[in-house]
């Protein structure tokens, strides 16, 4: 199956855009139906008191080349952002980044100032970039950032020194028969449990568990979490819920499911019980994002839990962030005409950082932003185990 099948789902000419004829679609996006909060660039529905309003959007930082910021993690006084420029959405054939140029992890201070850059060499013949980032709880010089390479690796970056050299922490086992090709196995987001295991959604469809020593094994798979294209569209973003009993994950473009019903092309949020050996009975559907035939599919991507239990979900198709209540009901959407493929999500105070993945052919530096979205609630603390 041709990998280009995934590209038409998220073409910029189907969305609000930045240049004619795309500007016409911006008008449509600003006329979002009731219940959707849409903010024009540079405006704010701030209260008369001067306090921010729910959904206020500002630019926290810009990402330099190679751009395409994806994963984001918030530390005590630093923000870490991974890039995914060298994938088939933005490859040289489409005027984009050369895979051989590698990827980056950008480090920002809490004001959004870029203070450091770590280069990560791309694997030979790689066609995907970086995604999930997760912090451990080790003190001082042992404090590390874990970075998912969607080509099937996890790298560890030491944070106790300037410009550290990334090392390979884990990779798809060679004896699995799935190594070396993202169309066989693609490691996306990273989620720690308290014991130091990393859970890694893979859209083939499966979820891996990587032990604290780096040993990787398939933890869960089920045909109901398959993507529409078989090799793509399945499990992508993930987060543990406030109870610590469930792993929630997104399905970007779902294959049809009969029980419970999920229609082809819909995005979905599922959860699986955090036990050693989950079975089909441990899988539950949380929410479906329906397909509007006049728009690109919703394409749920990354997740972030608030302390309240509300779940924030980035949606590539409509360029929005959806909010689900603890029961899985959608209660709000946040939009901004500057959103282009909103991807990574991470809480900072009462706001949410959202990366602009700009998952489109070619390079568009004006879109390489990390936004700060005021949501009026704090984030659920993530597990940061000492390993």
KEVEXLUM-66755 format. One line per 5 residues: number of its first residue (from 1); their letters; for each residue x, y, z of C-alpha. Coordinates in steps of 0.2 Angstrom, whole numbers. Each point is the difference from the previous one (the first is absolute). Example, Ala and Ser with C-alpha at 12.3 -4.5 7.8 and 13.67 -1.06 7.14 Angstrom:
BEGIN
1	AS	62,-22,39 | 6,17,-3
This chain:
BEGIN
1	XXXXX	0,0,0 | 7,17,-5 | 5,10,15 | -7,16,-9 | -17,-6,5
6	XXXXX	2,9,17 | 4,17,-8 | -17,5,-7 | -8,-1,17 | 9,15,6
11	XXXXX	4,11,-15 | 1,19,4 | -12,4,-15 | -14,-9,10 | 3,10,15
16	XXXXX	1,18,5 | 17,6,-7 | 11,14,-1 | 0,5,-19 | -12,1,-14
21	XXXXX	-11,-10,-4 | 2,-6,18 | -5,16,8 | -18,-3,-6 | -2,-15,12
26	XXXXX	6,11,14 | -17,9,0 | -9,-17,1 | 11,-5,15 | -4,17,9
31	XXXXX	-19,-4,-2 | 1,-16,11 | -16,-6,7 | -7,4,17 | 10,-8,14
36	XXXXX	16,2,-9 | 12,14,6 | 9,8,-14 | 12,14,2 | 7,12,-14
41	XXXXX	18,2,0 | 6,14,11 | -17,1,9 | -6,-5,17 | -16,-2,9
46	XXXXX	8,5,16 | -11,6,14 | -2,18,4 | 11,-4,16 | 15,-3,-12
51	XXXXX	0,-18,5 | 2,-13,-14 | -15,-9,-7 | -2,-18,-3 | 8,-3,-17
56	XXXXX	11,15,-1 | 14,-5,-12 | 17,8,0 | 17,-4,-8 | 11,-8,13
61	XXXXX	15,-3,-11 | 6,-3,-18 | 10,-15,-6 | 15,3,-12 | 4,-12,-14
66	XXXXX	-3,-14,-3 | -17,5,8 | -15,-11,1 | -1,0,19 | -8,-16,7
71	XXXXX	2,-7,17 | 1,12,15 | 4,-3,19 | 1,13,14 | 13,-2,13
76	XXXXX	3,11,16 | 8,14,-10 | 2,-6,-18 | -12,-5,-14 | 6,-13,-12
81	XXXXX	-7,-2,-18 | 4,-13,-13 | 0,2,-19 | -7,-11,-14 | 6,9,-15
86	XXXXX	7,-15,-10 | -15,-10,-3 | -10,-3,-16 | -11,14,3 | 14,12,-2
91	XXXXX	14,-9,-9 | 11,7,-14 | -12,-6,-14 | -13,12,8 | 12,15,2
96	XXXXX	4,-5,18 | 14,-6,12 | 13,-12,-5 | -1,-16,11 | 19,0,1
101	XXXXX	0,17,9 | -7,-8,16 | -12,6,13 | 1,11,15 | -6,2,18
106	XXXXX	-1,18,4 | 1,6,18 | -9,16,6 | -1,9,16 | -17,4,8
111	XXXXX	-1,17,-9 | 1,-9,-17 | 19,4,-4 | 10,-13,-9 | 14,-5,11
116	XXXXX	7,-16,-7 | -1,-11,-15 | 4,-19,-1 | 2,-8,-17 | -5,-18,-3
121	XXXXX	6,-9,-15 | -13,-8,-10 | 1,-19,-3 | 6,-6,-17 | -14,1,-13
126	XXXXX	-12,7,13 | -16,7,-6 | -7,6,17 | 6,13,13 | -2,1,19
131	XXXXX	-16,1,11 | -3,-4,18 | 11,7,14 | -1,-5,18 | 10,5,16
136	XXXXX	7,-12,13 | 1,5,18 | 18,-3,3 | 9,14,9 | 15,11,-5
141	XXXXX	11,-7,-14 | -10,-15,-2 | -16,9,-5 | -4,-5,-18 | -12,3,-14
146	XXXXX	-7,-15,-10 | -4,4,-19 | -10,-12,-11 | 8,-2,-18 | -15,-5,-11
151	XXXXX	12,-11,-9 | -1,-12,15 | 13,6,13 | -1,9,16 | 15,12,4
156	XXXXX	5,6,17 | 7,18,2 | 9,4,16 | -5,17,7 | 14,2,12
161	XXXXX	12,7,-13 | 0,12,-14 | -2,-7,-18 | -1,-18,6 | 3,-14,-12
166	XXXXX	-17,-10,-2 | 2,-19,2 | -12,-14,-6 | -10,-6,15 | -11,-13,-9
171	XXXXX	-5,-5,-17 | -12,-12,-9 | 7,-17,3 | 8,-8,-15 | -7,-17,4
176	XXXXX	-18,7,-1 | 1,2,-19 | -6,18,2 | 16,10,1 | 7,12,-13
181	XXXXX	-16,6,-8 | -13,12,7 | -13,-9,-11 | 3,-15,11 | 2,8,17
186	XXXXX	-1,19,4 | 4,6,18 | -10,15,3 | -4,7,17 | 9,-4,17
191	XXXXX	-9,-3,16 | 8,-5,17 | -8,-10,13 | 6,2,18 | 11,-15,-1
196	XXXXX	10,7,-15 | -8,-9,-14 | -3,10,-16 | -16,-4,-10 | 2,4,-18
201	XXXXX	-15,1,-12 | 4,-8,-17 | -13,2,-14 | 1,-17,-8 | -10,-2,13
206	XXXXX	9,-4,16 | 6,7,16 | 18,-4,6 | 7,0,17 | 18,4,3
211	XXXXX	8,-5,16 | 12,11,10 | 14,-10,-7 | -6,4,-18 | -7,-17,-4
216	XXXXX	-15,2,-11 | -15,-12,-3 | -17,2,-7 | -12,3,15 | -17,1,-8
221	XXXXX	-8,-2,-18 | -18,-1,-6 | -8,1,-17 | -12,13,6 | 14,13,2
226	XXXXX	6,-2,-18 | 2,15,-12 | -9,2,-16 | 15,-3,-10 | 7,-15,9
231	XXXXX	18,7,1 | -6,17,6 | -14,8,10 | 0,-10,16 | 7,4,18
236	XXXXX	9,16,0 | -1,11,16 | -1,-7,18 | -2,5,18 | -4,-8,17
241	XXXXX	-16,5,7 | -2,9,18 | -4,-17,8 | 16,-8,-6 | -10,-15,-6
246	XXXXX	-2,3,-18 | 11,5,-15 | -10,11,-12 | 5,1,-18 | -6,8,-16
251	XXXXX	-4,-8,-17 | 3,12,-14 | -10,-7,-14 | -9,-16,5 | -4,-15,-9
256	XXXXX	-19,-5,1 | -4,-8,17 | -17,-9,3 | 0,-2,19 | 1,13,6
261	XXXXX	-4,9,-16 | 13,11,-7 | -2,6,-18 | 14,0,-13 | 10,16,0
266	XXXXX	-6,5,18 | 13,5,13 | -2,-9,17 | 6,0,17 | 2,-17,9
271	XXXXX	6,-6,16 | 8,-16,6 | 2,-6,18 | 18,2,6 | 3,-18,5
276	XXXXX	14,-12,-4 | -9,-9,-14 | -15,9,-6 | -13,-10,-10 | -14,6,-12
281	XXXXX	-11,2,15 | 11,13,7 | -3,12,-15 | -13,13,1 | -6,14,-13
286	XXXXX	0,17,8 | -5,12,-14 | -3,0,-19 | 4,16,-10 | -12,-1,-15
291	XXXXX	5,3,-18 | -8,16,-8 | 0,-4,-19 | 3,18,-4 | 16,0,10
296	XXXXX	16,-10,2 | -2,-14,13 | 3,6,18 | 16,-10,3 | 2,0,19
301	XXXXX	19,1,4 | 7,4,17 | -8,0,18 | 2,9,16 | -10,-2,16
306	XXXXX	-5,14,12 | 0,-3,18 | -19,1,-1 | -1,-15,-11 | -3,10,-16
311	XXXXX	9,-7,-15 | 7,12,-13 | 2,-8,-18 | 9,8,-15 | -10,-2,-16
316	XXXXX	10,2,-17 | -15,1,-12 | -9,15,7 | 16,8,8 | -8,0,17
321	XXXXX	2,-7,18 | -15,-9,7 | -4,-2,18 | -8,-15,7 | -8,-1,18
326	XXXXX	5,-15,11 | -15,-10,-7 | 7,2,-18 | -13,13,-5 | 7,15,-11
331	XXXXX	-3,16,9 | 10,13,-10 | 11,3,-15 | 14,13,-1 | 5,7,-17
336	XXXXX	12,13,-7 | 3,4,-18 | 19,-2,4 | -2,-18,4 | 7,-11,-13
341	XXXXX	0,-19,4 | 0,3,19 | 10,-15,7 | 9,-1,17 | -9,5,16
346	XXXXX	7,4,18 | -6,10,14 | 9,15,7 | -9,8,15 | -18,4,-5
351	XXXXX	4,-1,-19 | 4,-13,-13 | 15,0,-11 | -5,-6,-18 | 13,-3,-14
356	XXXXX	-4,4,-18 | 5,-15,-9 | -3,8,-17 | -2,-18,-7 | 0,6,-18
361	XXXXX	10,-2,-16 | 14,13,0 | 8,11,13 | -11,14,7 | 11,9,14
366	XXXXX	-14,12,5 | -10,-14,7 | 14,-8,11 | -7,6,16 | -4,-6,17
371	XXXXX	-16,8,7 | -5,4,17 | -19,-3,3 | -8,5,16 | -12,-13,6
376	XXXXX	-3,5,18 | 6,-16,8 | 16,-9,4 | 6,-16,-7 | 1,-17,7
381	XXXXX	18,-3,6 | 9,-13,-11 | 9,-15,7 | 19,4,1 | 7,-16,8
386	XX	18,-1,6 | 8,-13,-11
